[in-house]
Amino acid sequence: LILHAPEVHSAMSSTAGQKLSTTLIQKCSSLNRACIAIAGGGGGAISTLAATPGASSVLLEGLVAYDRRSFVEFVGSSNLSDVPGICSREAAIALSNAALRRSFHLTPDIGERHKCI
C-alpha cells in the first residue's frame, strides 16, 4: 500500500484517519502483517493506527524516516543523492519495498511471509 504524503497527513489527522485505521485492521488482521514506513510529516498515521484497537494483529513495526539520512539508510541506498525527493513517487516505492523487506525479516517463517504487505 503506497499513499502519497498529503493523503496520509490529511486522512490520518482526523476522524477519517481513525475510520481508515479501523477498516485497515478489519480487512487485514486475519490475512496480513505490515511494517509501515513513512517519510517526513506523516508520522501521525502510525500513531493513529497503533492507537486503534486490534492494531497488534496487523502492525509489526512503524518507522518515520524524518531525516534524509534516516530515509537513505532504511531504503538501503549508499548516498543521499540517490534519493530524488522524499515525497516523490520513486521515494515512496523505495520506502514501500524497504518496509516489505523488513516485514520479511521480522517474519522469518516462510509460511508467514505470504501474509506481509
Backbone hydrogen bonds, N-H to C=O, Kabsch-Sander energy under -0.5 kcal/mol:
donor,donor_aa,acceptor,acceptor_aa,energy
7,E,4,H,-0.9
8,V,4,H,-1.9
9,H,5,A,-2.7
10,S,6,P,-2.3
11,A,7,E,-2.3
12,M,8,V,-2.5
13,S,9,H,-0.8
14,S,11,A,-0.6
17,G,14,S,-0.7
18,Q,14,S,-1.2
19,K,15,T,-2.1
20,L,16,A,-2.7
21,S,17,G,-2.5
22,T,18,Q,-2.3
23,T,19,K,-2.6
24,L,20,L,-2.6
25,I,21,S,-2.5
26,Q,22,T,-2.6
27,K,23,T,-2.5
28,C,24,L,-2.0
29,S,25,I,-2.4
31,L,28,C,-1.1
32,N,28,C,-3.6
33,R,115,K,-2.0
34,A,58,V,-3.1
36,I,34,A,-0.5
36,I,61,E,-2.9
37,A,35,C,-0.5
38,I,63,L,-2.8
40,G,65,A,-1.4
42,G,39,A,-0.8
43,G,40,G,-0.6
44,G,41,G,-0.5
45,A,42,G,-2.0
46,I,42,G,-0.5
46,I,43,G,-0.6
47,S,43,G,-1.5
48,T,44,G,-2.5
49,L,45,A,-2.3
50,A,46,I,-3.0
51,A,47,S,-1.6
52,T,49,L,-1.5
55,A,52,T,-2.0
57,S,54,G,-1.8
58,V,55,A,-1.9
59,L,55,A,-3.3
60,L,34,A,-3.6
60,L,58,V,-0.5
61,E,34,A,-1.0
63,L,36,I,-2.7
65,A,38,I,-2.6
65,A,63,L,-0.6
66,Y,64,V,-1.6
71,F,67,D,-2.3
72,V,68,R,-2.9
73,E,69,R,-2.4
74,F,70,S,-2.6
75,V,71,F,-2.5
76,G,72,V,-0.9
77,S,72,V,-2.0
82,D,79,N,-1.7
83,V,80,L,-1.4
88,S,85,G,-2.5
92,A,88,S,-2.1
93,I,89,R,-2.1
94,A,90,E,-2.3
95,L,91,A,-2.6
96,S,92,A,-2.3
97,N,93,I,-2.6
98,A,94,A,-2.1
99,A,95,L,-2.3
100,L,96,S,-2.2
101,R,97,N,-2.3
102,R,98,A,-2.2
103,S,99,A,-2.2
104,F,100,L,-2.3
105,H,101,R,-2.1
106,L,102,R,-2.2
107,T,103,S,-1.0
107,T,104,F,-0.5
112,E,109,D,-1.9
113,R,109,D,-1.2
114,H,110,I,-0.7
115,K,112,E,-1.9
116,C,113,R,-1.7
117,I,33,R,-2.2
